[in-house]
Amino acid sequence: MTSHLQQRPDRSPAYSRSSPLPLLLLLALLHGLLYTFITPPWQHYDEPNHFEYARQIATLNHVPDLTERDLDATREIADSMYRFRFWSPGVQPDLIGPQPPEIGINQRIHPPLYYAIAAIPIRWVRYLSIETQLYAARMVSVLFYALTLLAAWRLGVVLTPDAPAFQTAFPLLVGLTPVFANIMSAVNSDVLVNFSITALLLSCVLLIRDGPRPAALLLVFLSLTVGLLTKRTAVVGVAPLLFALFWSVYRRPVRWQIWIAGTLTLALIASLTMLRVDLIATDAGVRYAIHPRPWLENLTATYLRVNIDATIQSLLDWERSRAYYPLVVGVSFTTFWTRFGWAHVSMAAPWEITMVGIVGAASIGAVIQAVRTFRRMALWQQRSLWIFALTLLMAWLAVVIRLHPLLPPGSRVFIPGGRYLLMTMIPTIWLVAWGFQGLFPRRWQPYALFGLALFFALLDANAWLVTLINFYYH
């Protein structure tokens, strides 16, 4: 993605005889199936409860409420978890007591869209073993994995119309990221959120390039709606959507001074609309206290399930918060690239260190690219990259906010992991690939991209051939 971005936008059909799309989809399905069957049942993050939710919909033919349980199904799941050595040796679930065995955190707090889709194949095989039902539900996730790579390929075609190497390498890099492939073959609502945000970014780029055309408008609102009906984390897509809609209509350049003034004005208006400042008299004098307005409290409590007032007060407590932020960055990074399950299955340290080097070098390269080629890009391509950067910023802010409100000193603090950032896999891989190319002269950049893809292939092969097999089967 260098000077070829200056060329005319892609107007060619999405598919031709020379297109790598059929092979890409075949590889995506095979790769997804590899992770589906190499990971034993129930070994993905919260998979027992995600599956339980979908199975209840399949067997009860309605969406269960928070308290509704299927005791027989829960016992089947717990028994299977025991047989597949989910728990530590010596731990055995109670399969005959009046209460359902403990299999994890209740997932029925989430909207039902993903689980209703996963329930379809479960209903087809509901008379077979519980493990067969689980694998049937995993197939739904593999399908969304393949569709995500399809959207990634189309995004590459749109943004780099004259760079076939980048168009092919980009979805391969996405698909060969082992943690992403692993979670996209799990029974987990994150799968549908990841796909919906990818489709959202594709539609945003189409809007910025072509203006408010009906197909792009339909796709952008449909993808965001699917995300919001799947999981609250999809709310990070609202900001890119708003900017894409604005840029699809206002297609002329805007000076940076106007952007700064406009951003500060909007921030001030949003602050006055959402927050209030109270003056509190104390023995030490008058101090200021920031609190949310009632409408914001109601909104965040009902959909986001967040105590926004407590979160704001915790964010303002910098003395306590700052100690956790480096930990959040470290945990998010490693669980995004090289750790599986509940972050307890880790690739060897050299791989983690190498990924730090790759991402760090790519970040430097992205700065070089921005200085060297950004101004030569078409305006719509510049704005597409701004959309990517904004998506990353919003996702990282959401991870930081998820840390709050901090519990009282001495309590266990939940450190968010990289799975909350997997929805940004498209902009992350794009900026890594683009930045990595920026480290080399232009004539060497295709070879650098090939080398990066080869490294990711080795990373992926080591993940399933060494890390997962050694952990689960040796």
C-alpha positions as CSV (number, residue, x, y, z in Angstrom):
1,M,0.0,0.0,0.0
2,T,2.3,2.7,-1.2
3,S,2.1,4.9,-4.3
4,H,-0.4,2.5,-5.9
5,L,-3.0,4.2,-3.6
6,Q,-2.9,7.2,-5.9
7,Q,-4.5,5.2,-8.8
8,R,-8.1,5.3,-9.7
9,P,-10.6,3.6,-7.4
10,D,-11.4,-0.1,-8.2
11,R,-14.5,-0.4,-10.4
12,S,-13.9,-3.9,-11.5
13,P,-16.2,-6.8,-10.6
14,A,-15.4,-8.4,-7.2
15,Y,-14.6,-11.7,-8.9
16,S,-12.8,-12.8,-12.0
17,R,-11.2,-16.0,-13.3
18,S,-7.8,-14.9,-12.0
19,S,-9.2,-13.9,-8.6
20,P,-7.7,-15.8,-5.6
21,L,-11.1,-15.7,-3.8
22,P,-12.1,-19.3,-4.3
23,L,-8.7,-20.6,-3.1
24,L,-8.9,-18.1,-0.2
25,L,-12.3,-19.3,0.9
26,L,-11.2,-22.9,0.6
27,L,-8.1,-22.2,2.8
28,A,-10.3,-20.3,5.3
29,L,-12.7,-23.2,5.7
30,L,-9.9,-25.8,6.0
31,H,-8.0,-23.6,8.4
32,G,-11.1,-22.9,10.5
33,L,-11.9,-26.7,10.6
34,L,-8.3,-27.4,11.7
35,Y,-8.7,-25.1,14.8
36,T,-12.2,-26.5,15.3
37,F,-11.1,-30.0,15.8
38,I,-7.6,-29.5,17.3
39,T,-9.1,-27.6,20.3
40,P,-10.8,-30.1,22.6
41,P,-14.4,-29.5,23.6
42,W,-15.1,-26.6,26.0
43,Q,-11.5,-25.3,26.0
44,H,-12.4,-21.9,24.5
45,Y,-13.1,-18.9,26.8
46,D,-16.5,-19.4,28.4
47,E,-17.5,-21.8,25.7
48,P,-19.6,-24.1,28.0
49,N,-21.9,-21.2,28.8
50,H,-22.1,-19.8,25.3
51,F,-23.0,-23.3,24.0
52,E,-25.5,-23.7,26.9
53,Y,-27.3,-20.5,25.8
54,A,-27.5,-21.6,22.1
55,R,-28.7,-25.1,23.1
56,Q,-31.4,-23.8,25.2
57,I,-32.8,-21.8,22.3
58,A,-32.5,-25.0,20.1
59,T,-34.4,-27.2,22.6
60,L,-36.8,-24.8,24.2
61,N,-37.7,-22.9,20.9
62,H,-37.5,-19.6,22.7
63,V,-35.0,-17.2,24.2
64,P,-34.5,-18.1,27.9
65,D,-34.5,-15.4,30.5
66,L,-31.7,-14.9,33.0
67,T,-33.0,-17.5,35.5
68,E,-34.3,-20.2,33.2
69,R,-32.1,-23.3,33.2
70,D,-32.2,-26.7,31.5
71,L,-30.9,-28.9,34.2
72,D,-30.5,-32.0,32.0
73,A,-28.5,-30.0,29.4
74,T,-26.3,-28.4,32.0
75,R,-25.5,-31.8,33.5
76,E,-24.6,-33.2,30.1
77,I,-22.3,-30.3,29.5
78,A,-20.7,-30.7,32.9
79,D,-20.2,-34.4,32.4
80,S,-18.6,-33.8,29.0
81,M,-16.3,-31.2,30.5
82,Y,-15.2,-33.7,33.2
83,R,-14.6,-36.5,30.6
84,F,-12.5,-34.1,28.5
85,R,-10.4,-33.1,31.6
86,F,-11.7,-29.5,31.7
87,W,-11.1,-29.2,35.4
88,S,-8.0,-29.9,37.5
89,P,-7.5,-33.5,38.6
90,G,-9.7,-34.4,41.5
91,V,-12.4,-31.9,40.7
92,Q,-15.7,-33.6,39.8
93,P,-19.1,-31.8,39.1
94,D,-22.2,-32.7,41.1
95,L,-24.4,-34.4,38.5
96,I,-27.2,-35.7,40.8
97,G,-27.9,-32.7,43.1
98,P,-31.0,-30.5,42.8
99,Q,-29.0,-27.5,41.6
100,P,-27.3,-27.4,38.2
101,P,-23.6,-28.0,38.3
102,E,-21.4,-24.9,38.0
103,I,-20.0,-24.6,34.5
104,G,-19.1,-20.9,34.3
105,I,-20.6,-17.4,34.0
106,N,-24.2,-17.0,32.7
107,Q,-24.1,-15.7,29.1
108,R,-27.8,-15.0,28.9
109,I,-27.0,-11.3,29.7
110,H,-26.0,-11.0,26.0
111,P,-28.5,-10.3,23.2
112,P,-29.6,-13.6,21.5
113,L,-28.8,-13.0,17.8
114,Y,-25.6,-15.1,17.6
115,Y,-27.0,-17.8,19.8
116,A,-30.2,-18.1,17.7
117,I,-28.0,-18.6,14.6
118,A,-25.8,-21.2,16.4
119,A,-29.0,-23.0,17.6
120,I,-29.9,-23.9,14.0
121,P,-27.3,-26.7,13.5
122,I,-27.7,-27.7,17.2
123,R,-31.4,-28.4,16.5
124,W,-30.5,-30.6,13.6
125,V,-28.2,-32.8,15.7
126,R,-29.9,-32.5,19.1
127,Y,-30.4,-36.2,19.4
128,L,-26.7,-36.9,19.0
129,S,-23.9,-36.6,21.6
130,I,-23.4,-33.2,23.3
131,E,-19.9,-33.0,21.7
132,T,-21.4,-33.4,18.2
133,Q,-23.8,-30.6,19.0
134,L,-20.9,-28.4,20.1
135,Y,-18.9,-29.1,16.9
136,A,-22.0,-28.3,14.9
137,A,-22.3,-24.9,16.6
138,R,-18.5,-24.3,16.0
139,M,-19.2,-24.8,12.3
140,V,-21.3,-21.6,12.4
141,S,-18.3,-19.7,13.7
142,V,-16.1,-21.2,11.0
143,L,-18.6,-19.9,8.4
144,F,-18.3,-16.4,9.9
145,Y,-14.5,-16.7,9.9
146,A,-14.6,-17.4,6.2
147,L,-17.0,-14.5,5.6
148,T,-14.7,-12.2,7.6
149,L,-11.7,-13.2,5.3
150,L,-13.9,-12.6,2.3
151,A,-14.7,-9.1,3.6
152,A,-11.0,-8.5,4.3
153,W,-10.1,-9.5,0.7
154,R,-12.7,-7.2,-0.7
155,L,-11.4,-4.4,1.5
156,G,-8.0,-5.0,0.1
157,V,-9.3,-4.9,-3.5
158,V,-11.1,-1.6,-2.8
159,L,-8.2,0.2,-1.1
160,T,-5.3,-1.1,-3.2
161,P,-6.8,-1.6,-6.7
162,D,-3.4,-1.9,-8.4
163,A,-1.6,-4.0,-5.7
164,P,-2.6,-7.6,-6.2
165,A,0.2,-8.8,-3.9
166,F,-1.2,-6.7,-1.0
167,Q,-4.8,-7.8,-1.9
168,T,-3.8,-11.4,-1.5
169,A,-1.4,-11.1,1.5
170,F,-3.8,-9.0,3.6
171,P,-6.6,-11.5,4.1
172,L,-3.9,-14.2,4.5
173,L,-2.3,-12.3,7.4
174,V,-5.7,-11.9,9.0
175,G,-6.5,-15.6,8.7
176,L,-3.1,-16.8,9.8
177,T,-3.2,-14.8,13.1
178,P,-3.5,-17.8,15.4
179,V,-5.5,-16.3,18.2
180,F,-8.0,-14.9,15.7
181,A,-8.4,-18.2,13.9
182,N,-8.8,-19.9,17.3
183,I,-11.5,-17.7,18.6
184,M,-13.3,-17.6,15.2
185,S,-13.7,-21.4,15.5
186,A,-15.2,-21.2,19.0
187,V,-18.8,-21.1,20.2
188,N,-18.7,-17.4,21.3
189,S,-20.6,-14.3,20.3
190,D,-17.3,-12.5,19.7
191,V,-17.3,-14.3,16.4
192,L,-20.3,-12.5,15.0
193,V,-19.1,-9.1,16.4
194,N,-15.7,-9.6,14.7
195,F,-17.5,-10.3,11.4
196,S,-19.9,-7.4,11.7
197,I,-17.2,-4.8,12.5
198,T,-15.2,-6.1,9.5
199,A,-18.3,-5.6,7.3
200,L,-18.9,-2.2,8.9
201,L,-15.3,-1.1,8.0
202,L,-15.7,-2.3,4.4
203,S,-19.0,-0.4,4.0
204,C,-17.4,2.7,5.6
205,V,-14.6,2.6,3.0
206,L,-17.2,2.2,0.2
207,L,-19.2,5.2,1.5
208,I,-16.1,7.4,1.7
209,R,-15.0,6.3,-1.8
210,D,-18.3,6.4,-3.6
211,G,-20.6,8.6,-1.5
212,P,-23.9,7.7,0.0
213,R,-25.0,4.9,-2.4
214,P,-27.9,2.7,-1.4
215,A,-25.9,-0.6,-1.2
216,A,-23.2,0.9,1.0
217,L,-25.7,2.6,3.2
218,L,-27.7,-0.6,3.6
219,L,-24.5,-2.6,4.4
220,V,-23.2,0.0,6.9
221,F,-26.4,0.1,9.0
222,L,-27.0,-3.6,8.7
223,S,-23.5,-4.5,9.9
224,L,-23.7,-2.2,12.9
225,T,-27.2,-3.4,13.8
226,V,-26.0,-7.0,13.7
227,G,-23.1,-6.1,15.9
228,L,-25.2,-4.2,18.5
229,L,-27.7,-7.0,18.5
230,T,-24.9,-9.4,19.3
231,K,-22.8,-7.8,22.0
232,R,-22.3,-4.4,23.6
233,T,-18.7,-4.2,22.5
234,A,-19.9,-3.4,19.0
235,V,-20.7,0.1,20.2
236,V,-17.1,1.0,19.2
237,G,-18.4,1.0,15.6
238,V,-20.6,4.0,16.1
239,A,-17.8,6.5,15.8
240,P,-16.3,5.2,12.5
241,L,-19.9,5.0,11.1
242,L,-20.6,8.7,11.9
243,F,-17.3,9.9,10.3
244,A,-17.9,7.7,7.3
245,L,-21.4,9.2,6.8
246,F,-20.0,12.7,7.1
247,W,-17.2,12.1,4.7
248,S,-19.5,10.4,2.2
249,V,-21.4,13.7,1.9
250,Y,-18.6,16.3,2.5
251,R,-16.0,15.1,0.0
252,R,-13.8,18.2,-0.1
253,P,-10.5,18.6,1.9
254,V,-10.7,20.3,5.3
255,R,-7.7,22.1,6.8
256,W,-6.3,20.7,10.0
257,Q,-7.1,23.9,11.9
258,I,-10.8,23.4,11.2
259,W,-10.6,19.8,12.3
260,I,-9.1,20.7,15.6
261,A,-11.6,23.5,16.2
262,G,-14.5,21.2,15.2
263,T,-13.3,18.4,17.3
264,L,-12.9,20.6,20.4
265,T,-16.3,22.1,19.8
266,L,-18.0,18.7,19.5
267,A,-16.1,17.5,22.6
268,L,-17.4,20.5,24.5
269,I,-21.0,20.0,23.4
270,A,-20.8,16.2,24.1
271,S,-19.4,16.9,27.6
272,L,-22.1,19.5,28.4
273,T,-24.8,17.1,27.1
274,M,-23.6,14.0,28.9
275,L,-22.0,15.3,32.1
276,R,-22.7,17.8,34.9
277,V,-20.2,19.4,37.2
278,D,-21.2,19.8,40.9
279,L,-19.5,22.1,43.4
280,I,-19.0,20.4,46.8
281,A,-18.1,22.3,49.9
282,T,-15.6,20.6,52.1
283,D,-13.4,21.5,55.1
284,A,-10.5,22.0,52.6
285,G,-12.6,24.3,50.5
286,V,-14.7,23.9,47.4
287,R,-14.0,21.0,45.0
288,Y,-15.5,19.9,41.7
289,A,-17.2,16.6,41.1
290,I,-18.1,15.3,37.6
291,H,-21.2,13.1,37.3
292,P,-23.2,11.7,34.3
293,R,-26.6,13.1,33.5
294,P,-29.6,10.9,34.2
295,W,-30.3,9.9,30.6
296,L,-26.7,8.7,30.2
297,E,-26.9,6.7,33.4
298,N,-30.1,5.0,32.2
299,L,-28.7,4.2,28.8
300,T,-25.4,2.7,30.1
301,A,-27.1,0.8,32.8
302,T,-29.7,-0.9,30.5
303,Y,-27.6,-1.7,27.4
304,L,-23.9,-1.5,28.4
305,R,-24.5,-2.8,31.9
306,V,-22.1,-0.2,33.3
307,N,-22.4,1.9,36.4
308,I,-21.2,5.0,34.5
309,D,-21.0,7.2,37.6
310,A,-18.7,4.8,39.4
311,T,-16.7,4.3,36.2
312,I,-16.2,8.1,35.9
313,Q,-15.1,8.4,39.5
314,S,-12.7,5.5,39.1
315,L,-11.2,7.0,35.9
316,L,-10.6,10.2,37.7
317,D,-8.8,8.4,40.5
318,W,-5.5,8.6,38.6
319,E,-3.3,7.5,41.6
320,R,-4.9,4.1,41.7
321,S,-5.7,3.7,38.0
322,R,-2.2,4.4,36.6
323,A,-0.7,1.3,38.2
324,Y,-3.0,-1.0,36.1
325,Y,-2.7,0.6,32.7
326,P,0.7,-1.0,31.8
327,L,-0.7,-4.3,32.9
328,V,-3.7,-3.9,30.7
329,V,-1.5,-3.1,27.7
330,G,0.7,-6.1,28.4
331,V,-2.1,-8.6,28.9
332,S,-4.1,-7.3,25.9
333,F,-1.0,-7.5,23.6
334,T,-0.1,-11.1,24.5
335,T,-3.6,-12.4,24.5
336,F,-4.2,-10.7,21.2
337,W,-1.3,-12.4,19.5
338,T,0.0,-15.5,21.3
339,R,-2.3,-16.9,24.0
340,F,-5.3,-19.1,23.9
341,G,-8.1,-20.3,26.1
342,W,-8.4,-18.3,29.3
343,A,-4.9,-16.9,28.4
344,H,-3.5,-20.0,30.1
345,V,-2.2,-21.6,26.9
346,S,0.8,-19.6,25.8
347,M,3.2,-19.8,22.9
348,A,6.9,-19.9,23.8
349,A,8.5,-16.7,24.9
350,P,10.6,-16.2,21.7
351,W,7.4,-15.9,19.7
352,E,5.9,-13.3,22.0
353,I,9.2,-11.3,21.9
354,T,9.3,-11.6,18.1
355,M,5.7,-10.3,17.9
356,V,6.6,-7.3,20.1
357,G,9.5,-6.6,17.6
358,I,7.3,-7.0,14.5
359,V,4.5,-4.7,15.8
360,G,7.1,-2.2,17.1
361,A,8.9,-2.1,13.8
362,A,5.7,-1.9,11.9
363,S,4.6,1.1,14.1
364,I,7.9,2.9,13.1
365,G,7.3,1.9,9.5
366,A,3.7,3.3,9.6
367,V,5.1,6.7,10.7
368,I,7.6,6.5,7.8
369,Q,4.8,5.7,5.4
370,A,2.7,8.5,6.7
371,V,5.5,11.0,6.1
372,R,6.5,9.5,2.8
373,T,3.3,8.6,1.0
374,F,0.2,9.8,3.0
375,R,-0.1,13.1,1.2
376,R,0.2,11.5,-2.2
377,M,-2.8,9.2,-1.5
378,A,-6.3,10.1,-2.8
379,L,-8.4,11.9,-0.2
380,W,-10.8,9.0,0.2
381,Q,-7.9,6.7,0.9
382,Q,-6.5,9.0,3.5
383,R,-9.8,9.1,5.2
384,S,-10.2,5.4,5.1
385,L,-6.9,5.1,7.1
386,W,-8.2,7.6,9.6
387,I,-11.3,5.4,10.0
388,F,-9.0,2.5,10.8
389,A,-7.1,4.5,13.3
390,L,-10.3,5.7,14.9
391,T,-11.6,2.2,15.2
392,L,-8.4,1.2,17.0
393,L,-8.6,4.2,19.3
394,M,-12.2,3.5,20.3
395,A,-11.5,-0.2,20.9
396,W,-8.5,0.5,23.2
397,L,-10.6,3.2,25.1
398,A,-13.3,0.5,25.6
399,V,-10.7,-1.9,27.0
400,V,-9.4,0.8,29.4
401,I,-12.9,1.6,30.5
402,R,-13.7,-2.0,31.0
403,L,-11.1,-2.1,33.8
404,H,-13.3,0.4,35.7
405,P,-14.7,0.9,38.2
406,L,-11.9,-0.4,40.3
407,L,-12.9,-2.5,43.3
408,P,-11.8,-1.5,46.8
409,P,-8.1,-2.0,47.6
410,G,-7.3,-5.7,48.2
411,S,-10.0,-7.0,45.9
412,R,-9.2,-8.9,42.8
413,V,-9.1,-6.7,39.7
414,F,-10.3,-8.0,36.3
415,I,-7.7,-7.2,33.6
416,P,-9.3,-7.2,30.1
417,G,-7.7,-9.4,27.5
418,G,-7.0,-9.2,23.8
419,R,-10.3,-10.9,22.8
420,Y,-12.0,-7.5,23.3
421,L,-9.7,-6.1,20.6
422,L,-10.1,-8.9,18.0
423,M,-12.8,-6.9,16.4
424,T,-10.1,-4.5,15.3
425,M,-8.1,-7.3,13.5
426,I,-8.7,-5.7,10.1
427,P,-7.2,-2.2,10.9
428,T,-4.5,-3.8,13.1
429,I,-3.2,-6.2,10.4
430,W,-3.6,-3.5,7.7
431,L,-1.4,-1.0,9.7
432,V,1.1,-3.8,10.5
433,A,1.4,-4.8,6.9
434,W,1.5,-1.2,5.6
435,G,4.0,-0.2,8.3
436,F,6.2,-3.2,7.7
437,Q,6.4,-2.3,4.0
438,G,7.5,1.2,5.0
439,L,10.7,-0.1,6.5
440,F,12.0,-1.1,3.1
441,P,12.7,0.7,-0.2
442,R,9.8,0.5,-2.6
443,R,11.3,-2.1,-4.9
444,W,11.8,-4.4,-2.0
445,Q,8.3,-4.0,-0.5
446,P,6.6,-6.9,-2.2
447,Y,9.3,-9.2,-0.9
448,A,9.0,-7.7,2.6
449,L,5.2,-8.4,2.4
450,F,6.0,-12.0,1.4
451,G,8.4,-12.4,4.3
452,L,5.8,-11.1,6.7
453,A,3.2,-13.5,5.4
454,L,5.8,-16.4,5.7
455,F,6.4,-15.4,9.3
456,F,2.7,-15.4,10.1
457,A,2.4,-18.8,8.5
458,L,5.2,-20.1,10.8
459,L,3.6,-18.4,13.8
460,D,0.3,-20.1,13.0
461,A,1.9,-23.5,12.3
462,N,3.7,-23.4,15.6
463,A,0.5,-22.4,17.4
464,W,-1.5,-25.5,16.4
465,L,1.3,-28.0,15.7
466,V,3.4,-27.3,18.9
467,T,1.5,-25.1,21.4
468,L,-2.0,-26.5,21.3
469,I,-1.1,-30.1,20.6
470,N,1.5,-30.2,23.4
471,F,-0.8,-28.5,25.9
472,Y,-3.9,-30.6,25.2
473,Y,-2.7,-33.9,24.0
474,H,0.7,-34.6,25.6
